[in-house]
Protein backbone atom coordinates (compact mmCIF):
# COMPACT_ATOMS: atom_id res chain seq x y z
CA UNK A 1 0.00 0.00 0.00
CA UNK A 2 1.40 3.40 -1.01
CA UNK A 3 1.86 6.28 1.45
CA UNK A 4 -0.99 8.19 -0.25
CA UNK A 5 -3.30 5.17 0.11
CA UNK A 6 -2.30 4.74 3.76
CA UNK A 7 -2.99 8.43 4.43
CA UNK A 8 -6.37 8.23 2.68
CA UNK A 9 -7.33 5.12 4.64
CA UNK A 10 -6.21 6.79 7.88
CA UNK A 11 -8.45 9.80 7.21
CA UNK A 12 -11.41 7.50 6.53
CA UNK A 13 -10.89 5.73 9.86
CA UNK A 14 -10.55 8.90 11.96
CA UNK A 15 -13.24 11.56 12.32
CA UNK A 16 -11.69 13.58 15.16
CA UNK A 17 -8.00 13.68 16.01
CA UNK A 18 -6.43 15.41 19.02
CA UNK A 19 -2.74 15.62 18.23
CA UNK A 20 -0.43 16.45 21.15
CA UNK A 21 -2.93 19.07 22.38
CA UNK A 22 -1.96 21.32 25.31
CA UNK A 23 -4.02 24.17 26.73
CA UNK A 24 -2.64 26.69 29.23
CA UNK A 25 -4.52 29.55 30.87
CA UNK A 26 -3.12 32.82 32.19
CA UNK A 27 -4.74 33.88 35.45
CA UNK A 28 -4.49 37.22 37.22
CA UNK A 29 -4.73 37.35 41.01
CA UNK A 30 -4.30 40.93 42.09
CA UNK A 31 -1.00 42.07 40.60
CA UNK A 32 0.23 38.55 40.07
CA UNK A 33 -0.18 36.80 36.73
CA UNK A 34 0.21 33.04 36.81
CA UNK A 35 -0.26 30.25 34.33
CA UNK A 36 -1.65 26.79 34.74
CA UNK A 37 -1.94 23.85 32.38
CA UNK A 38 -5.43 22.41 31.95
CA UNK A 39 -4.59 19.60 29.51
CA UNK A 40 -1.20 18.50 28.24
CA UNK A 41 -0.07 16.35 25.35
CA UNK A 42 -3.49 14.89 24.63
CA UNK A 43 -3.62 12.38 21.79
CA UNK A 44 -7.01 10.89 21.00
CA UNK A 45 -8.67 9.63 17.81
CA UNK A 46 -12.42 9.18 17.41
CA UNK A 47 -13.74 7.08 14.54
CA UNK A 48 -16.58 8.08 12.22
CA UNK A 49 -19.93 7.20 13.80
CA UNK A 50 -18.32 6.24 17.10
CA UNK A 51 -19.77 6.93 20.53
CA UNK A 52 -16.75 7.92 22.63
CA UNK A 53 -17.19 8.62 26.33
CA UNK A 54 -14.59 10.54 28.37
CA UNK A 55 -14.27 10.23 32.15
CA UNK A 56 -11.86 11.80 34.60
CA UNK A 57 -11.64 13.43 38.03
CA UNK A 58 -13.04 16.90 38.65
CA UNK A 59 -10.82 19.61 37.22
CA UNK A 60 -8.93 17.32 34.83
CA UNK A 61 -9.85 19.33 31.72
CA UNK A 62 -12.61 17.17 30.19
CA UNK A 63 -14.75 20.16 29.28
CA UNK A 64 -11.68 22.07 28.15
CA UNK A 65 -11.17 19.40 25.49
CA UNK A 66 -14.79 19.82 24.41
CA UNK A 67 -14.42 23.61 24.21
CA UNK A 68 -11.32 23.18 22.03
CA UNK A 69 -13.11 20.74 19.74
CA UNK A 70 -16.10 23.08 19.52
CA UNK A 71 -13.75 25.88 18.46
CA UNK A 72 -14.69 28.02 21.47
CA UNK A 73 -11.00 28.33 22.39
CA UNK A 74 -7.68 27.46 20.76
CA UNK A 75 -4.96 25.03 21.89
CA UNK A 76 -1.76 26.54 23.24
CA UNK A 77 0.06 23.89 21.22
CA UNK A 78 -0.86 20.89 19.13
CA UNK A 79 -3.87 20.70 16.84
CA UNK A 80 -7.33 19.18 16.52
CA UNK A 81 -8.43 17.80 13.17
CA UNK A 82 -11.96 17.15 11.95
CA UNK A 83 -12.00 15.03 8.80
CA UNK A 84 -8.29 15.76 8.47
CA UNK A 85 -8.70 19.55 8.58
CA UNK A 86 -7.60 21.75 11.52
CA UNK A 87 -10.41 23.30 13.55
CA UNK A 88 -10.18 27.08 13.42
CA UNK A 89 -13.39 28.12 15.21
CA UNK A 90 -17.04 27.19 15.81
CA UNK A 91 -18.98 25.62 12.96
CA UNK A 92 -22.32 24.06 12.07
CA UNK A 93 -20.55 20.73 11.55
CA UNK A 94 -20.50 20.40 15.36
CA UNK A 95 -23.57 20.42 17.62
CA UNK A 96 -23.19 21.04 21.36
CA UNK A 97 -25.39 19.94 24.27
CA UNK A 98 -24.46 21.36 27.67
CA UNK A 99 -25.47 20.34 31.19
CA UNK A 100 -27.66 23.44 31.34
CA UNK A 101 -30.38 23.38 28.72
CA UNK A 102 -29.65 26.86 27.31
CA UNK A 103 -33.10 27.13 25.71
CA UNK A 104 -34.59 30.48 24.79
CA UNK A 105 -37.40 30.97 27.35
CA UNK A 106 -39.44 33.16 24.96
CA UNK A 107 -39.48 30.46 22.25
CA UNK A 108 -41.61 27.33 22.13
CA UNK A 109 -39.97 23.90 21.89
CA UNK A 110 -40.46 23.96 18.13
CA UNK A 111 -39.15 27.52 17.78
CA UNK A 112 -36.07 26.63 19.84
CA UNK A 113 -35.28 23.80 17.43
CA UNK A 114 -35.90 26.05 14.43
CA UNK A 115 -33.25 28.51 15.62
CA UNK A 116 -30.31 26.66 14.08
CA UNK A 117 -32.28 26.00 10.91
CA UNK A 118 -32.86 29.72 10.52
CA UNK A 119 -29.09 30.23 10.58
CA UNK A 120 -28.75 27.72 7.74
CA UNK A 121 -31.33 29.56 5.63
CA UNK A 122 -34.19 27.04 5.71
CA UNK A 123 -37.64 28.32 4.69
CA UNK A 124 -40.55 28.53 7.12
CA UNK A 125 -42.18 25.24 6.07
CA UNK A 126 -38.88 23.35 6.01
CA UNK A 127 -38.01 24.63 9.50
CA UNK A 128 -41.39 23.59 10.85
CA UNK A 129 -41.26 20.13 9.27
CA UNK A 130 -37.69 19.42 10.42
CA UNK A 131 -38.36 20.73 13.92
CA UNK A 132 -41.38 18.43 14.28
CA UNK A 133 -39.39 15.51 12.87
CA UNK A 134 -36.71 15.94 15.53
CA UNK A 135 -39.26 16.49 18.29
CA UNK A 136 -40.70 13.11 17.32
CA UNK A 137 -37.20 11.60 17.22
CA UNK A 138 -36.59 12.59 20.86
CA UNK A 139 -40.06 11.49 21.96
CA UNK A 140 -41.72 14.92 22.24
CA UNK A 141 -44.32 14.81 19.46
CA UNK A 142 -47.27 16.92 20.59
CA UNK A 143 -45.14 19.25 22.75
CA UNK A 144 -44.11 21.62 19.96
CA UNK A 145 -46.06 24.59 21.38
CA UNK A 146 -44.85 24.24 24.97
CA UNK A 147 -42.50 26.85 26.39
CA UNK A 148 -39.45 25.79 28.43
CA UNK A 149 -41.11 26.68 31.75
CA UNK A 150 -43.90 24.23 30.84
CA UNK A 151 -41.46 21.33 30.39
CA UNK A 152 -39.73 19.06 32.90
CA UNK A 153 -35.94 18.96 33.14
CA UNK A 154 -35.79 15.80 31.05
CA UNK A 155 -38.05 17.30 28.39
CA UNK A 156 -35.89 20.43 28.22
CA UNK A 157 -32.82 18.32 27.63
CA UNK A 158 -34.64 16.41 24.90
CA UNK A 159 -35.40 19.73 23.20
CA UNK A 160 -31.74 20.73 23.54
CA UNK A 161 -30.66 17.45 21.92
CA UNK A 162 -33.24 17.87 19.14
CA UNK A 163 -32.02 21.43 18.51
CA UNK A 164 -28.42 20.22 18.16
CA UNK A 165 -29.44 17.40 15.81
CA UNK A 166 -31.80 19.48 13.66
CA UNK A 167 -29.15 21.31 11.65
CA UNK A 168 -27.52 17.93 10.94
CA UNK A 169 -24.03 18.35 12.43
CA UNK A 170 -21.46 15.69 11.68
CA UNK A 171 -20.37 15.53 15.33
CA UNK A 172 -22.38 15.84 18.54
CA UNK A 173 -20.50 17.17 21.58
CA UNK A 174 -22.17 16.47 24.92
CA UNK A 175 -20.90 17.98 28.18
CA UNK A 176 -22.49 16.07 31.08
CA UNK A 177 -25.96 16.65 29.62
CA UNK A 178 -27.79 14.44 32.13
CA UNK A 179 -25.90 15.37 35.31
CA UNK A 180 -28.64 17.62 36.73
CA UNK A 181 -31.46 15.08 36.21
CA UNK A 182 -32.89 12.57 38.66
CA UNK A 183 -31.73 8.96 38.36
CA UNK A 184 -34.83 7.61 36.60
CA UNK A 185 -34.92 10.43 34.02
CA UNK A 186 -31.17 10.12 33.47
CA UNK A 187 -31.38 6.39 32.69
CA UNK A 188 -34.36 6.96 30.42
CA UNK A 189 -32.51 9.61 28.43
CA UNK A 190 -29.38 7.49 28.23
CA UNK A 191 -31.42 4.75 26.54
CA UNK A 192 -33.07 7.35 24.30
CA UNK A 193 -29.68 8.78 23.30
CA UNK A 194 -28.42 5.34 22.31
CA UNK A 195 -31.52 4.86 20.15
CA UNK A 196 -30.98 8.24 18.48
CA UNK A 197 -27.29 7.48 17.91
CA UNK A 198 -28.13 4.15 16.26
CA UNK A 199 -30.71 5.83 14.01
CA UNK A 200 -28.60 8.83 12.99
CA UNK A 201 -25.07 7.38 12.94
CA UNK A 202 -23.63 10.58 14.42
CA UNK A 203 -20.13 10.72 15.87
CA UNK A 204 -20.58 11.53 19.57
CA UNK A 205 -18.04 12.72 22.14
CA UNK A 206 -19.67 12.47 25.56
CA UNK A 207 -18.15 13.98 28.71
CA UNK A 208 -19.25 12.50 32.03
CA UNK A 209 -18.24 12.03 35.66
CA UNK A 210 -20.25 8.80 35.85
CA UNK A 211 -18.44 5.53 35.20
CA UNK A 212 -21.74 3.63 34.84
CA UNK A 213 -22.94 6.20 32.31
CA UNK A 214 -19.69 5.95 30.35
CA UNK A 215 -19.84 2.14 30.20
CA UNK A 216 -23.53 2.13 29.28
CA UNK A 217 -23.19 4.67 26.47
CA UNK A 218 -19.68 4.42 25.07
CA UNK A 219 -18.21 2.05 22.53
CA UNK A 220 -14.90 3.11 24.04
CA UNK A 221 -14.12 5.05 27.22
CA UNK A 222 -11.15 7.42 27.45
CA UNK A 223 -9.87 7.76 31.03
CA UNK A 224 -8.13 11.05 31.85
CA UNK A 225 -5.52 11.76 34.49
CA UNK A 226 -5.72 14.45 37.16
CA UNK A 227 -4.67 17.92 36.03
CA UNK A 228 -2.92 18.50 33.76
CA UNK A 229 -5.28 16.20 31.93
CA UNK A 230 -3.82 13.52 29.71
CA UNK A 231 -5.33 10.37 28.21
CA UNK A 232 -4.31 7.63 30.63
CA UNK A 233 -6.02 4.73 28.91
CA UNK A 234 -8.77 3.88 26.44
CA UNK A 235 -11.03 0.97 27.38
CA UNK A 236 -13.05 -0.92 24.77
CA UNK A 237 -16.68 -1.63 25.73
CA UNK A 238 -17.71 -4.79 23.84
CA UNK A 239 -21.26 -4.90 25.23
CA UNK A 240 -24.20 -5.24 22.86
CA UNK A 241 -26.26 -2.14 23.72
CA UNK A 242 -29.15 -3.14 21.44
CA UNK A 243 -30.38 -6.04 23.57
CA UNK A 244 -33.68 -5.22 25.26
CA UNK A 245 -34.09 -8.62 26.89
CA UNK A 246 -32.00 -7.80 29.96
CA UNK A 247 -30.70 -4.87 31.95
CA UNK A 248 -27.10 -4.74 30.83
CA UNK A 249 -26.17 -2.66 33.89
CA UNK A 250 -26.77 -5.69 36.11
CA UNK A 251 -24.65 -8.06 34.04
CA UNK A 252 -21.27 -9.44 35.06
CA UNK A 253 -19.53 -7.97 32.00
CA UNK A 254 -20.81 -4.48 32.82
CA UNK A 255 -19.61 -4.82 36.41
CA UNK A 256 -16.17 -6.01 35.32
CA UNK A 257 -15.74 -3.09 32.91
CA UNK A 258 -16.91 -0.63 35.54
CA UNK A 259 -14.33 -2.00 37.99
CA UNK A 260 -11.60 -1.87 35.33
CA UNK A 261 -12.26 1.82 34.66
CA UNK A 262 -12.54 2.68 38.35
CA UNK A 263 -9.19 0.98 38.97
CA UNK A 264 -7.64 3.35 36.43
CA UNK A 265 -9.49 6.36 37.81
CA UNK A 266 -9.07 5.84 41.56
CA UNK A 267 -5.50 7.13 41.84
CA UNK A 268 -6.34 10.10 39.60
CA UNK A 269 -9.26 11.08 41.84
CA UNK A 270 -6.96 10.90 44.86
CA UNK A 271 -4.37 13.08 43.10
CA UNK A 272 -7.06 15.58 42.12
CA UNK A 273 -8.33 15.81 45.70
CA UNK A 274 -4.81 16.33 47.01
CA UNK A 275 -4.24 19.10 44.45
CA UNK A 276 -7.42 20.91 45.47
CA UNK A 277 -6.41 20.73 49.13
CA UNK A 278 -2.99 22.10 48.25
CA UNK A 279 -4.45 25.03 46.32
CA UNK A 280 -6.90 25.75 49.12
CA UNK A 281 -10.54 26.71 48.86
CA UNK A 282 -9.66 30.42 48.95
CA UNK A 283 -7.60 30.36 45.77
CA UNK A 284 -8.92 32.46 42.93
CA UNK A 285 -7.19 30.30 40.34
CA UNK A 286 -9.42 29.42 37.41
CA UNK A 287 -10.13 25.71 37.45
CA UNK A 288 -10.03 23.44 34.45
CA UNK A 289 -13.41 21.87 33.96
Beta strands, then each sheet from edge to edge (+ up, - down):
strand 1: 16-29
strand 2: 32-46
strand 3: 51-55
strand 4: 77-82
strand 5: 85-86
strand 6: 94-97
strand 7: 171-175
strand 8: 203-207
strand 9: 220-224
strand 10: 231-236
sheet 1: 2+ 1- 4+ 5-
sheet 2: 6+ 7+ 8+ 3+ 9+ 10-
end
